[in-house]
Amino acid sequence: MKSLCVYCGSRPGADPAFKEIAINVGKEAARRGCRIVYGGGKLGLMGATAGAARDAGGQVFGVIPDFLVELEGILEGVDHKVVSNMHERKMLMFEESDAILTLPGGIGTLEELIEVLSWARLALHKKPIVVLNVNEFWSPLQELFNHIVNMKLADAELLSDVKFVSTVEEAFEAADTCLIRERA
């Protein structure tokens, strides 16, 4: 895996473990020589992930819409691109990555995850989608996915299109394993 798209909050959240995991994702990506692609801001979990990768000598590419530059700022010392809107941001982040990793976040993070998962269900891509379920943050979503499948509103493959994991190591392993399987 050369490049990992990370979806996460522009806020740190209530649980200190969220920031700790974000920092560890950035450090692990740098250690593995894997570029972080993220939403471009310097705040919250996004800034923590990208800053940790940068500080550990890793490559980082941020994509931020022009209207968010003043609100979220741009992390210094990382490659970034300012785009016109959210749609352009999400598409460029997707195109620049080999796999998707979702950390805790708000409605924007949830929307990004659901969009790439929907694209996978429509066979528009086969990129690994991994959710780092820090302290069970995403467990209600996992339960919802199971409910959707149980109610016959989606095929059971939905549950294999997204991998829920508990640790940073499992996240990187899941993404790498899916990539190897897809390339075989």
Rosetta constraint file for C-alpha pairs under 8 A:
AtomPair CA 1 CA 34 HARMONIC 6.41 0.50
AtomPair CA 1 CA 98 HARMONIC 6.21 0.50
AtomPair CA 1 CA 99 HARMONIC 7.45 0.50
AtomPair CA 1 CA 175 HARMONIC 7.69 0.50
AtomPair CA 1 CA 176 HARMONIC 6.16 0.50
AtomPair CA 1 CA 179 HARMONIC 7.37 0.50
AtomPair CA 2 CA 33 HARMONIC 7.05 0.50
AtomPair CA 2 CA 34 HARMONIC 4.73 0.50
AtomPair CA 2 CA 35 HARMONIC 6.11 0.50
AtomPair CA 2 CA 97 HARMONIC 7.69 0.50
AtomPair CA 2 CA 98 HARMONIC 6.67 0.50
AtomPair CA 3 CA 34 HARMONIC 5.19 0.50
AtomPair CA 3 CA 35 HARMONIC 4.50 0.50
AtomPair CA 3 CA 36 HARMONIC 5.96 0.50
AtomPair CA 3 CA 37 HARMONIC 6.82 0.50
AtomPair CA 3 CA 96 HARMONIC 7.06 0.50
AtomPair CA 3 CA 97 HARMONIC 4.77 0.50
AtomPair CA 3 CA 98 HARMONIC 5.35 0.50
AtomPair CA 3 CA 99 HARMONIC 6.98 0.50
AtomPair CA 4 CA 34 HARMONIC 6.67 0.50
AtomPair CA 4 CA 35 HARMONIC 6.10 0.50
AtomPair CA 4 CA 36 HARMONIC 5.13 0.50
AtomPair CA 4 CA 37 HARMONIC 5.85 0.50
AtomPair CA 4 CA 97 HARMONIC 5.22 0.50
AtomPair CA 4 CA 98 HARMONIC 5.90 0.50
AtomPair CA 4 CA 99 HARMONIC 5.17 0.50
AtomPair CA 4 CA 100 HARMONIC 5.92 0.50
AtomPair CA 4 CA 101 HARMONIC 6.96 0.50
AtomPair CA 5 CA 36 HARMONIC 6.02 0.50
AtomPair CA 5 CA 37 HARMONIC 4.52 0.50
AtomPair CA 5 CA 38 HARMONIC 5.80 0.50
AtomPair CA 5 CA 93 HARMONIC 6.42 0.50
AtomPair CA 5 CA 94 HARMONIC 6.88 0.50
AtomPair CA 5 CA 96 HARMONIC 7.71 0.50
AtomPair CA 5 CA 97 HARMONIC 5.42 0.50
AtomPair CA 5 CA 98 HARMONIC 7.51 0.50
AtomPair CA 5 CA 99 HARMONIC 6.14 0.50
AtomPair CA 5 CA 100 HARMONIC 4.80 0.50
AtomPair CA 5 CA 101 HARMONIC 6.08 0.50
AtomPair CA 6 CA 36 HARMONIC 6.83 0.50
AtomPair CA 6 CA 37 HARMONIC 6.17 0.50
AtomPair CA 6 CA 38 HARMONIC 5.31 0.50
AtomPair CA 6 CA 39 HARMONIC 7.97 0.50
AtomPair CA 6 CA 100 HARMONIC 6.06 0.50
AtomPair CA 6 CA 101 HARMONIC 4.86 0.50
AtomPair CA 6 CA 102 HARMONIC 5.75 0.50
AtomPair CA 6 CA 103 HARMONIC 7.27 0.50
AtomPair CA 7 CA 38 HARMONIC 6.57 0.50
AtomPair CA 7 CA 39 HARMONIC 7.35 0.50
AtomPair CA 7 CA 46 HARMONIC 7.66 0.50
AtomPair CA 7 CA 100 HARMONIC 7.56 0.50
AtomPair CA 7 CA 101 HARMONIC 6.25 0.50
AtomPair CA 7 CA 102 HARMONIC 4.70 0.50
AtomPair CA 7 CA 103 HARMONIC 6.15 0.50
AtomPair CA 7 CA 105 HARMONIC 7.66 0.50
AtomPair CA 7 CA 109 HARMONIC 5.65 0.50
AtomPair CA 7 CA 112 HARMONIC 7.09 0.50
AtomPair CA 7 CA 113 HARMONIC 7.42 0.50
AtomPair CA 8 CA 45 HARMONIC 6.00 0.50
AtomPair CA 8 CA 46 HARMONIC 5.82 0.50
AtomPair CA 8 CA 102 HARMONIC 5.99 0.50
AtomPair CA 8 CA 103 HARMONIC 4.88 0.50
AtomPair CA 8 CA 104 HARMONIC 5.52 0.50
AtomPair CA 8 CA 105 HARMONIC 4.70 0.50
AtomPair CA 8 CA 106 HARMONIC 7.67 0.50
AtomPair CA 8 CA 109 HARMONIC 5.50 0.50
AtomPair CA 9 CA 13 HARMONIC 7.73 0.50
AtomPair CA 9 CA 44 HARMONIC 6.14 0.50
AtomPair CA 9 CA 45 HARMONIC 5.28 0.50
AtomPair CA 9 CA 46 HARMONIC 6.04 0.50
AtomPair CA 9 CA 103 HARMONIC 7.62 0.50
AtomPair CA 9 CA 104 HARMONIC 6.27 0.50
AtomPair CA 9 CA 105 HARMONIC 3.81 0.50
AtomPair CA 9 CA 106 HARMONIC 5.81 0.50
AtomPair CA 9 CA 108 HARMONIC 7.78 0.50
AtomPair CA 9 CA 109 HARMONIC 6.36 0.50
AtomPair CA 10 CA 41 HARMONIC 7.27 0.50
AtomPair CA 10 CA 42 HARMONIC 7.97 0.50
AtomPair CA 10 CA 43 HARMONIC 5.29 0.50
AtomPair CA 10 CA 44 HARMONIC 4.34 0.50
AtomPair CA 10 CA 45 HARMONIC 5.76 0.50
AtomPair CA 10 CA 46 HARMONIC 5.64 0.50
AtomPair CA 10 CA 47 HARMONIC 7.47 0.50
AtomPair CA 10 CA 72 HARMONIC 7.72 0.50
AtomPair CA 10 CA 105 HARMONIC 7.38 0.50
AtomPair CA 11 CA 43 HARMONIC 6.34 0.50
AtomPair CA 11 CA 44 HARMONIC 3.81 0.50
AtomPair CA 11 CA 45 HARMONIC 6.03 0.50
AtomPair CA 11 CA 46 HARMONIC 7.94 0.50
AtomPair CA 11 CA 105 HARMONIC 7.58 0.50
AtomPair CA 12 CA 16 HARMONIC 7.78 0.50
AtomPair CA 12 CA 18 HARMONIC 6.91 0.50
AtomPair CA 12 CA 19 HARMONIC 6.11 0.50
AtomPair CA 12 CA 43 HARMONIC 7.83 0.50
AtomPair CA 12 CA 44 HARMONIC 4.25 0.50
AtomPair CA 12 CA 45 HARMONIC 5.20 0.50
AtomPair CA 13 CA 18 HARMONIC 6.85 0.50
AtomPair CA 13 CA 19 HARMONIC 7.94 0.50
AtomPair CA 13 CA 44 HARMONIC 7.74 0.50
AtomPair CA 13 CA 104 HARMONIC 7.99 0.50
AtomPair CA 13 CA 105 HARMONIC 7.68 0.50
AtomPair CA 15 CA 19 HARMONIC 7.83 0.50
AtomPair CA 16 CA 20 HARMONIC 6.51 0.50
AtomPair CA 17 CA 21 HARMONIC 6.02 0.50
AtomPair CA 17 CA 134 HARMONIC 7.30 0.50
AtomPair CA 17 CA 135 HARMONIC 7.76 0.50
AtomPair CA 18 CA 22 HARMONIC 6.20 0.50
AtomPair CA 18 CA 45 HARMONIC 7.28 0.50
AtomPair CA 18 CA 103 HARMONIC 7.78 0.50
AtomPair CA 18 CA 104 HARMONIC 6.69 0.50
AtomPair CA 18 CA 134 HARMONIC 6.69 0.50
AtomPair CA 19 CA 23 HARMONIC 6.15 0.50
AtomPair CA 19 CA 44 HARMONIC 7.78 0.50
AtomPair CA 19 CA 45 HARMONIC 5.79 0.50
AtomPair CA 19 CA 48 HARMONIC 6.57 0.50
AtomPair CA 20 CA 24 HARMONIC 6.23 0.50
AtomPair CA 21 CA 25 HARMONIC 6.09 0.50
AtomPair CA 21 CA 134 HARMONIC 7.63 0.50
AtomPair CA 21 CA 168 HARMONIC 7.09 0.50
AtomPair CA 22 CA 26 HARMONIC 6.42 0.50
AtomPair CA 22 CA 45 HARMONIC 5.90 0.50
AtomPair CA 22 CA 46 HARMONIC 7.65 0.50
AtomPair CA 22 CA 48 HARMONIC 5.93 0.50
AtomPair CA 22 CA 49 HARMONIC 4.69 0.50
AtomPair CA 22 CA 103 HARMONIC 7.33 0.50
AtomPair CA 23 CA 27 HARMONIC 6.26 0.50
AtomPair CA 23 CA 48 HARMONIC 5.49 0.50
AtomPair CA 23 CA 49 HARMONIC 4.90 0.50
AtomPair CA 23 CA 50 HARMONIC 7.97 0.50
AtomPair CA 23 CA 51 HARMONIC 7.74 0.50
AtomPair CA 23 CA 52 HARMONIC 5.24 0.50
AtomPair CA 23 CA 53 HARMONIC 7.65 0.50
AtomPair CA 24 CA 28 HARMONIC 5.95 0.50
AtomPair CA 24 CA 49 HARMONIC 7.51 0.50
AtomPair CA 24 CA 52 HARMONIC 7.48 0.50
AtomPair CA 24 CA 168 HARMONIC 6.97 0.50
AtomPair CA 25 CA 29 HARMONIC 6.05 0.50
AtomPair CA 25 CA 49 HARMONIC 6.30 0.50
AtomPair CA 25 CA 53 HARMONIC 7.79 0.50
AtomPair CA 25 CA 168 HARMONIC 6.06 0.50
AtomPair CA 26 CA 30 HARMONIC 6.31 0.50
AtomPair CA 26 CA 36 HARMONIC 7.29 0.50
AtomPair CA 26 CA 48 HARMONIC 7.76 0.50
AtomPair CA 26 CA 49 HARMONIC 4.64 0.50
AtomPair CA 26 CA 50 HARMONIC 5.96 0.50
AtomPair CA 26 CA 51 HARMONIC 7.30 0.50
AtomPair CA 26 CA 52 HARMONIC 4.89 0.50
AtomPair CA 26 CA 53 HARMONIC 4.02 0.50
AtomPair CA 26 CA 54 HARMONIC 7.74 0.50
AtomPair CA 26 CA 56 HARMONIC 7.92 0.50
AtomPair CA 26 CA 58 HARMONIC 7.99 0.50
AtomPair CA 27 CA 31 HARMONIC 6.15 0.50
AtomPair CA 27 CA 49 HARMONIC 7.95 0.50
AtomPair CA 27 CA 52 HARMONIC 5.56 0.50
AtomPair CA 27 CA 53 HARMONIC 4.99 0.50
AtomPair CA 27 CA 56 HARMONIC 5.85 0.50
AtomPair CA 27 CA 58 HARMONIC 7.77 0.50
AtomPair CA 28 CA 32 HARMONIC 6.15 0.50
AtomPair CA 28 CA 53 HARMONIC 7.69 0.50
AtomPair CA 28 CA 168 HARMONIC 7.78 0.50
AtomPair CA 29 CA 33 HARMONIC 6.11 0.50
AtomPair CA 29 CA 34 HARMONIC 4.84 0.50
AtomPair CA 29 CA 35 HARMONIC 6.59 0.50
AtomPair CA 29 CA 36 HARMONIC 6.88 0.50
AtomPair CA 29 CA 53 HARMONIC 6.56 0.50
AtomPair CA 29 CA 58 HARMONIC 7.02 0.50
AtomPair CA 30 CA 34 HARMONIC 5.88 0.50
AtomPair CA 30 CA 35 HARMONIC 7.05 0.50
AtomPair CA 30 CA 53 HARMONIC 5.29 0.50
AtomPair CA 30 CA 54 HARMONIC 7.63 0.50
AtomPair CA 30 CA 56 HARMONIC 5.98 0.50
AtomPair CA 30 CA 57 HARMONIC 6.19 0.50
AtomPair CA 30 CA 58 HARMONIC 4.02 0.50
AtomPair CA 30 CA 59 HARMONIC 6.91 0.50
AtomPair CA 31 CA 56 HARMONIC 7.55 0.50
AtomPair CA 31 CA 58 HARMONIC 7.34 0.50
AtomPair CA 33 CA 58 HARMONIC 6.52 0.50
AtomPair CA 33 CA 59 HARMONIC 7.68 0.50
AtomPair CA 34 CA 58 HARMONIC 7.28 0.50
AtomPair CA 34 CA 59 HARMONIC 7.20 0.50
AtomPair CA 35 CA 58 HARMONIC 6.52 0.50
AtomPair CA 35 CA 59 HARMONIC 4.69 0.50
AtomPair CA 35 CA 60 HARMONIC 5.44 0.50
AtomPair CA 35 CA 61 HARMONIC 7.29 0.50
AtomPair CA 36 CA 50 HARMONIC 6.80 0.50
AtomPair CA 36 CA 53 HARMONIC 7.31 0.50
AtomPair CA 36 CA 58 HARMONIC 7.94 0.50
AtomPair CA 36 CA 59 HARMONIC 6.39 0.50
AtomPair CA 36 CA 60 HARMONIC 4.73 0.50
AtomPair CA 36 CA 61 HARMONIC 6.17 0.50
AtomPair CA 37 CA 60 HARMONIC 5.98 0.50
AtomPair CA 37 CA 61 HARMONIC 4.80 0.50
AtomPair CA 37 CA 62 HARMONIC 5.78 0.50
AtomPair CA 37 CA 63 HARMONIC 7.66 0.50
AtomPair CA 37 CA 93 HARMONIC 6.18 0.50
AtomPair CA 37 CA 96 HARMONIC 7.07 0.50
AtomPair CA 37 CA 97 HARMONIC 6.74 0.50
AtomPair CA 38 CA 46 HARMONIC 6.89 0.50
AtomPair CA 38 CA 50 HARMONIC 7.34 0.50
AtomPair CA 38 CA 60 HARMONIC 7.76 0.50
AtomPair CA 38 CA 61 HARMONIC 6.46 0.50
AtomPair CA 38 CA 62 HARMONIC 4.98 0.50
AtomPair CA 38 CA 63 HARMONIC 6.37 0.50
AtomPair CA 38 CA 93 HARMONIC 6.76 0.50
AtomPair CA 39 CA 46 HARMONIC 6.88 0.50
AtomPair CA 39 CA 62 HARMONIC 5.44 0.50
AtomPair CA 39 CA 63 HARMONIC 5.03 0.50
AtomPair CA 39 CA 64 HARMONIC 5.58 0.50
AtomPair CA 39 CA 89 HARMONIC 7.47 0.50
AtomPair CA 39 CA 93 HARMONIC 7.66 0.50
AtomPair CA 40 CA 46 HARMONIC 7.51 0.50
AtomPair CA 40 CA 47 HARMONIC 7.89 0.50
AtomPair CA 40 CA 61 HARMONIC 7.37 0.50
AtomPair CA 40 CA 62 HARMONIC 3.73 0.50
AtomPair CA 40 CA 63 HARMONIC 4.63 0.50
AtomPair CA 40 CA 64 HARMONIC 4.79 0.50
AtomPair CA 40 CA 74 HARMONIC 6.09 0.50
AtomPair CA 40 CA 75 HARMONIC 6.97 0.50
AtomPair CA 40 CA 80 HARMONIC 6.59 0.50
AtomPair CA 40 CA 81 HARMONIC 7.90 0.50
AtomPair CA 41 CA 46 HARMONIC 6.45 0.50
AtomPair CA 41 CA 47 HARMONIC 6.02 0.50
AtomPair CA 41 CA 62 HARMONIC 7.36 0.50
AtomPair CA 41 CA 64 HARMONIC 6.79 0.50
AtomPair CA 41 CA 68 HARMONIC 7.89 0.50
AtomPair CA 41 CA 69 HARMONIC 7.33 0.50
AtomPair CA 41 CA 72 HARMONIC 5.08 0.50
AtomPair CA 41 CA 73 HARMONIC 5.45 0.50
AtomPair CA 41 CA 74 HARMONIC 4.96 0.50
AtomPair CA 41 CA 75 HARMONIC 6.06 0.50
AtomPair CA 42 CA 46 HARMONIC 6.56 0.50
AtomPair CA 42 CA 47 HARMONIC 4.03 0.50
AtomPair CA 42 CA 48 HARMONIC 7.58 0.50
AtomPair CA 42 CA 50 HARMONIC 7.99 0.50
AtomPair CA 42 CA 51 HARMONIC 7.87 0.50
AtomPair CA 42 CA 72 HARMONIC 6.10 0.50
AtomPair CA 42 CA 73 HARMONIC 5.65 0.50
AtomPair CA 42 CA 74 HARMONIC 5.37 0.50
AtomPair CA 42 CA 75 HARMONIC 4.58 0.50
AtomPair CA 43 CA 47 HARMONIC 4.71 0.50
AtomPair CA 43 CA 48 HARMONIC 7.34 0.50
AtomPair CA 43 CA 72 HARMONIC 5.96 0.50
AtomPair CA 43 CA 73 HARMONIC 7.48 0.50
AtomPair CA 44 CA 48 HARMONIC 6.28 0.50
AtomPair CA 45 CA 49 HARMONIC 6.03 0.50
AtomPair CA 45 CA 105 HARMONIC 7.96 0.50
AtomPair CA 46 CA 50 HARMONIC 6.20 0.50
AtomPair CA 47 CA 51 HARMONIC 5.61 0.50
AtomPair CA 47 CA 75 HARMONIC 6.87 0.50
AtomPair CA 48 CA 52 HARMONIC 5.96 0.50
AtomPair CA 49 CA 53 HARMONIC 6.33 0.50
AtomPair CA 50 CA 54 HARMONIC 6.11 0.50
AtomPair CA 50 CA 60 HARMONIC 6.32 0.50
AtomPair CA 50 CA 75 HARMONIC 7.93 0.50
AtomPair CA 51 CA 55 HARMONIC 5.93 0.50
AtomPair CA 51 CA 75 HARMONIC 7.36 0.50
AtomPair CA 52 CA 56 HARMONIC 6.07 0.50
AtomPair CA 53 CA 57 HARMONIC 6.45 0.50
AtomPair CA 53 CA 58 HARMONIC 4.92 0.50
AtomPair CA 53 CA 59 HARMONIC 6.85 0.50
AtomPair CA 53 CA 60 HARMONIC 6.91 0.50
AtomPair CA 54 CA 58 HARMONIC 5.02 0.50
AtomPair CA 54 CA 59 HARMONIC 6.28 0.50
AtomPair CA 54 CA 60 HARMONIC 6.46 0.50
AtomPair CA 54 CA 77 HARMONIC 7.37 0.50
AtomPair CA 54 CA 78 HARMONIC 6.92 0.50
AtomPair CA 59 CA 78 HARMONIC 7.45 0.50
AtomPair CA 60 CA 78 HARMONIC 5.59 0.50
AtomPair CA 60 CA 79 HARMONIC 6.15 0.50
AtomPair CA 61 CA 78 HARMONIC 6.35 0.50
AtomPair CA 61 CA 79 HARMONIC 4.90 0.50
AtomPair CA 61 CA 80 HARMONIC 5.20 0.50
AtomPair CA 61 CA 81 HARMONIC 7.81 0.50
AtomPair CA 62 CA 78 HARMONIC 7.24 0.50
AtomPair CA 62 CA 79 HARMONIC 6.32 0.50
AtomPair CA 62 CA 80 HARMONIC 4.33 0.50
AtomPair CA 62 CA 81 HARMONIC 6.31 0.50
AtomPair CA 63 CA 80 HARMONIC 5.64 0.50
AtomPair CA 63 CA 81 HARMONIC 5.00 0.50
AtomPair CA 63 CA 82 HARMONIC 5.99 0.50
AtomPair CA 63 CA 83 HARMONIC 7.00 0.50
AtomPair CA 63 CA 89 HARMONIC 5.73 0.50
AtomPair CA 63 CA 92 HARMONIC 7.40 0.50
AtomPair CA 63 CA 93 HARMONIC 6.73 0.50
AtomPair CA 64 CA 68 HARMONIC 6.60 0.50
AtomPair CA 64 CA 69 HARMONIC 6.81 0.50
AtomPair CA 64 CA 80 HARMONIC 7.64 0.50
AtomPair CA 64 CA 81 HARMONIC 6.46 0.50
AtomPair CA 64 CA 82 HARMONIC 5.03 0.50
AtomPair CA 64 CA 83 HARMONIC 6.02 0.50
AtomPair CA 64 CA 86 HARMONIC 7.96 0.50
AtomPair CA 64 CA 89 HARMONIC 6.20 0.50
AtomPair CA 65 CA 69 HARMONIC 6.83 0.50
AtomPair CA 65 CA 82 HARMONIC 5.45 0.50
AtomPair CA 65 CA 83 HARMONIC 4.61 0.50
AtomPair CA 65 CA 84 HARMONIC 5.33 0.50
AtomPair CA 65 CA 85 HARMONIC 5.05 0.50
AtomPair CA 65 CA 86 HARMONIC 6.12 0.50
AtomPair CA 65 CA 88 HARMONIC 8.00 0.50
AtomPair CA 65 CA 89 HARMONIC 6.41 0.50
AtomPair CA 66 CA 82 HARMONIC 5.66 0.50
AtomPair CA 66 CA 83 HARMONIC 5.90 0.50
AtomPair CA 66 CA 84 HARMONIC 5.84 0.50
AtomPair CA 66 CA 85 HARMONIC 7.18 0.50
AtomPair CA 67 CA 71 HARMONIC 7.55 0.50
AtomPair CA 67 CA 84 HARMONIC 7.96 0.50
AtomPair CA 67 CA 85 HARMONIC 7.84 0.50
AtomPair CA 68 CA 72 HARMONIC 5.71 0.50
AtomPair CA 68 CA 73 HARMONIC 7.27 0.50
AtomPair CA 69 CA 73 HARMONIC 4.82 0.50
AtomPair CA 69 CA 74 HARMONIC 6.34 0.50
AtomPair CA 83 CA 88 HARMONIC 6.42 0.50
AtomPair CA 83 CA 89 HARMONIC 6.27 0.50
AtomPair CA 84 CA 88 HARMONIC 6.72 0.50
AtomPair CA 84 CA 89 HARMONIC 7.87 0.50
AtomPair CA 85 CA 89 HARMONIC 6.34 0.50
AtomPair CA 86 CA 90 HARMONIC 6.13 0.50
AtomPair CA 87 CA 91 HARMONIC 6.20 0.50
AtomPair CA 88 CA 92 HARMONIC 6.07 0.50
AtomPair CA 89 CA 93 HARMONIC 6.14 0.50
AtomPair CA 90 CA 94 HARMONIC 6.11 0.50
AtomPair CA 90 CA 112 HARMONIC 7.40 0.50
AtomPair CA 91 CA 95 HARMONIC 6.07 0.50
AtomPair CA 92 CA 96 HARMONIC 6.02 0.50
AtomPair CA 93 CA 97 HARMONIC 6.48 0.50
AtomPair CA 94 CA 100 HARMONIC 7.96 0.50
AtomPair CA 98 CA 127 HARMONIC 6.16 0.50
AtomPair CA 98 CA 128 HARMONIC 7.63 0.50
AtomPair CA 98 CA 179 HARMONIC 7.99 0.50
AtomPair CA 99 CA 127 HARMONIC 5.15 0.50
AtomPair CA 99 CA 128 HARMONIC 4.90 0.50
AtomPair CA 99 CA 129 HARMONIC 6.23 0.50
AtomPair CA 99 CA 130 HARMONIC 7.98 0.50
AtomPair CA 99 CA 175 HARMONIC 6.27 0.50
AtomPair CA 99 CA 179 HARMONIC 7.93 0.50
AtomPair CA 100 CA 127 HARMONIC 7.11 0.50
AtomPair CA 100 CA 128 HARMONIC 6.07 0.50
AtomPair CA 100 CA 129 HARMONIC 4.78 0.50
AtomPair CA 100 CA 130 HARMONIC 6.08 0.50
AtomPair CA 100 CA 175 HARMONIC 7.84 0.50
AtomPair CA 101 CA 129 HARMONIC 6.09 0.50
AtomPair CA 101 CA 130 HARMONIC 4.81 0.50
AtomPair CA 101 CA 131 HARMONIC 5.72 0.50
AtomPair CA 101 CA 132 HARMONIC 7.06 0.50
AtomPair CA 101 CA 171 HARMONIC 7.43 0.50
AtomPair CA 102 CA 109 HARMONIC 7.46 0.50
AtomPair CA 102 CA 113 HARMONIC 6.91 0.50
AtomPair CA 102 CA 129 HARMONIC 7.90 0.50
AtomPair CA 102 CA 130 HARMONIC 6.29 0.50
AtomPair CA 102 CA 131 HARMONIC 4.72 0.50
AtomPair CA 102 CA 132 HARMONIC 6.02 0.50
AtomPair CA 103 CA 131 HARMONIC 6.38 0.50
AtomPair CA 103 CA 132 HARMONIC 5.36 0.50
AtomPair CA 103 CA 133 HARMONIC 7.11 0.50
AtomPair CA 103 CA 134 HARMONIC 7.43 0.50
AtomPair CA 104 CA 109 HARMONIC 7.65 0.50
AtomPair CA 104 CA 132 HARMONIC 7.67 0.50
AtomPair CA 104 CA 133 HARMONIC 7.51 0.50
AtomPair CA 104 CA 134 HARMONIC 7.11 0.50
AtomPair CA 104 CA 137 HARMONIC 6.59 0.50
AtomPair CA 104 CA 138 HARMONIC 7.36 0.50
AtomPair CA 105 CA 109 HARMONIC 5.17 0.50
AtomPair CA 105 CA 110 HARMONIC 6.99 0.50
AtomPair CA 106 CA 110 HARMONIC 6.31 0.50
AtomPair CA 107 CA 111 HARMONIC 6.03 0.50
AtomPair CA 108 CA 112 HARMONIC 6.21 0.50
AtomPair CA 109 CA 113 HARMONIC 6.28 0.50
AtomPair CA 110 CA 114 HARMONIC 6.15 0.50
AtomPair CA 111 CA 115 HARMONIC 6.07 0.50
AtomPair CA 112 CA 116 HARMONIC 6.46 0.50
AtomPair CA 113 CA 117 HARMONIC 6.14 0.50
AtomPair CA 114 CA 118 HARMONIC 5.96 0.50
AtomPair CA 115 CA 119 HARMONIC 6.26 0.50
AtomPair CA 116 CA 120 HARMONIC 6.22 0.50
AtomPair CA 116 CA 129 HARMONIC 7.94 0.50
AtomPair CA 117 CA 121 HARMONIC 6.27 0.50
AtomPair CA 117 CA 129 HARMONIC 7.34 0.50
AtomPair CA 117 CA 161 HARMONIC 7.13 0.50
AtomPair CA 117 CA 162 HARMONIC 7.26 0.50
AtomPair CA 118 CA 122 HARMONIC 6.28 0.50
AtomPair CA 119 CA 123 HARMONIC 6.33 0.50
AtomPair CA 119 CA 124 HARMONIC 5.22 0.50
AtomPair CA 119 CA 125 HARMONIC 6.48 0.50
AtomPair CA 120 CA 124 HARMONIC 5.63 0.50
AtomPair CA 120 CA 125 HARMONIC 5.25 0.50
AtomPair CA 120 CA 126 HARMONIC 6.15 0.50
AtomPair CA 120 CA 127 HARMONIC 7.76 0.50
AtomPair CA 120 CA 161 HARMONIC 7.05 0.50
AtomPair CA 121 CA 158 HARMONIC 6.84 0.50
AtomPair CA 121 CA 161 HARMONIC 7.57 0.50
AtomPair CA 126 CA 182 HARMONIC 7.26 0.50
AtomPair CA 127 CA 178 HARMONIC 7.77 0.50
AtomPair CA 127 CA 179 HARMONIC 7.12 0.50
AtomPair CA 128 CA 161 HARMONIC 7.47 0.50
AtomPair CA 128 CA 162 HARMONIC 7.27 0.50
AtomPair CA 128 CA 174 HARMONIC 7.80 0.50
AtomPair CA 128 CA 175 HARMONIC 5.41 0.50
AtomPair CA 128 CA 178 HARMONIC 5.68 0.50
AtomPair CA 128 CA 179 HARMONIC 6.62 0.50
AtomPair CA 129 CA 161 HARMONIC 6.76 0.50
AtomPair CA 129 CA 162 HARMONIC 4.99 0.50
AtomPair CA 129 CA 163 HARMONIC 6.35 0.50
AtomPair CA 129 CA 175 HARMONIC 7.17 0.50
AtomPair CA 130 CA 162 HARMONIC 5.67 0.50
AtomPair CA 130 CA 163 HARMONIC 4.72 0.50
AtomPair CA 130 CA 164 HARMONIC 5.96 0.50
AtomPair CA 130 CA 165 HARMONIC 7.22 0.50
AtomPair CA 130 CA 171 HARMONIC 6.33 0.50
AtomPair CA 130 CA 174 HARMONIC 7.02 0.50
AtomPair CA 130 CA 175 HARMONIC 6.67 0.50
AtomPair CA 131 CA 138 HARMONIC 7.67 0.50
AtomPair CA 131 CA 162 HARMONIC 7.14 0.50
AtomPair CA 131 CA 163 HARMONIC 6.03 0.50
AtomPair CA 131 CA 164 HARMONIC 4.75 0.50
AtomPair CA 131 CA 165 HARMONIC 6.17 0.50
AtomPair CA 131 CA 171 HARMONIC 7.45 0.50
AtomPair CA 132 CA 138 HARMONIC 7.91 0.50
AtomPair CA 132 CA 164 HARMONIC 6.08 0.50
AtomPair CA 132 CA 165 HARMONIC 5.12 0.50
AtomPair CA 132 CA 166 HARMONIC 5.67 0.50
AtomPair CA 132 CA 167 HARMONIC 6.69 0.50
AtomPair CA 132 CA 168 HARMONIC 7.26 0.50
AtomPair CA 132 CA 171 HARMONIC 6.41 0.50
AtomPair CA 133 CA 137 HARMONIC 5.55 0.50
AtomPair CA 133 CA 138 HARMONIC 5.21 0.50
AtomPair CA 133 CA 139 HARMONIC 6.91 0.50
AtomPair CA 133 CA 164 HARMONIC 6.23 0.50
AtomPair CA 133 CA 165 HARMONIC 5.79 0.50
AtomPair CA 133 CA 166 HARMONIC 5.27 0.50
AtomPair CA 133 CA 167 HARMONIC 7.91 0.50
AtomPair CA 134 CA 138 HARMONIC 7.45 0.50
AtomPair CA 134 CA 166 HARMONIC 6.06 0.50
AtomPair CA 134 CA 167 HARMONIC 7.58 0.50
AtomPair CA 135 CA 166 HARMONIC 7.79 0.50
AtomPair CA 138 CA 142 HARMONIC 6.40 0.50
AtomPair CA 139 CA 143 HARMONIC 6.14 0.50
AtomPair CA 140 CA 144 HARMONIC 6.15 0.50
AtomPair CA 141 CA 145 HARMONIC 6.24 0.50
AtomPair CA 142 CA 146 HARMONIC 6.39 0.50
AtomPair CA 142 CA 164 HARMONIC 7.77 0.50
AtomPair CA 143 CA 147 HARMONIC 6.15 0.50
AtomPair CA 144 CA 148 HARMONIC 6.13 0.50
AtomPair CA 145 CA 149 HARMONIC 6.34 0.50
AtomPair CA 145 CA 158 HARMONIC 7.57 0.50
AtomPair CA 145 CA 159 HARMONIC 6.95 0.50
AtomPair CA 146 CA 150 HARMONIC 6.04 0.50
AtomPair CA 146 CA 159 HARMONIC 7.19 0.50
AtomPair CA 147 CA 151 HARMONIC 6.02 0.50
AtomPair CA 148 CA 152 HARMONIC 6.45 0.50
AtomPair CA 148 CA 153 HARMONIC 5.38 0.50
AtomPair CA 148 CA 154 HARMONIC 6.06 0.50
AtomPair CA 149 CA 153 HARMONIC 5.77 0.50
AtomPair CA 149 CA 154 HARMONIC 4.93 0.50
AtomPair CA 149 CA 155 HARMONIC 5.96 0.50
AtomPair CA 149 CA 156 HARMONIC 5.75 0.50
AtomPair CA 149 CA 158 HARMONIC 7.55 0.50
AtomPair CA 154 CA 158 HARMONIC 6.72 0.50
AtomPair CA 156 CA 160 HARMONIC 7.51 0.50
AtomPair CA 157 CA 161 HARMONIC 6.26 0.50
AtomPair CA 158 CA 162 HARMONIC 7.07 0.50
AtomPair CA 159 CA 163 HARMONIC 7.69 0.50
AtomPair CA 163 CA 174 HARMONIC 7.19 0.50
AtomPair CA 165 CA 170 HARMONIC 5.97 0.50
AtomPair CA 165 CA 171 HARMONIC 6.04 0.50
AtomPair CA 166 CA 170 HARMONIC 6.78 0.50
AtomPair CA 166 CA 171 HARMONIC 7.61 0.50
AtomPair CA 167 CA 171 HARMONIC 6.27 0.50
AtomPair CA 168 CA 172 HARMONIC 6.46 0.50
AtomPair CA 169 CA 173 HARMONIC 6.13 0.50
AtomPair CA 170 CA 174 HARMONIC 5.86 0.50
AtomPair CA 171 CA 175 HARMONIC 6.30 0.50
AtomPair CA 172 CA 176 HARMONIC 6.07 0.50
AtomPair CA 173 CA 177 HARMONIC 5.90 0.50
AtomPair CA 174 CA 178 HARMONIC 6.15 0.50
AtomPair CA 175 CA 179 HARMONIC 6.24 0.50
AtomPair CA 176 CA 180 HARMONIC 6.18 0.50
AtomPair CA 177 CA 181 HARMONIC 6.17 0.50
AtomPair CA 178 CA 182 HARMONIC 6.13 0.50
AtomPair CA 179 CA 183 HARMONIC 6.17 0.50
AtomPair CA 180 CA 184 HARMONIC 6.20 0.50
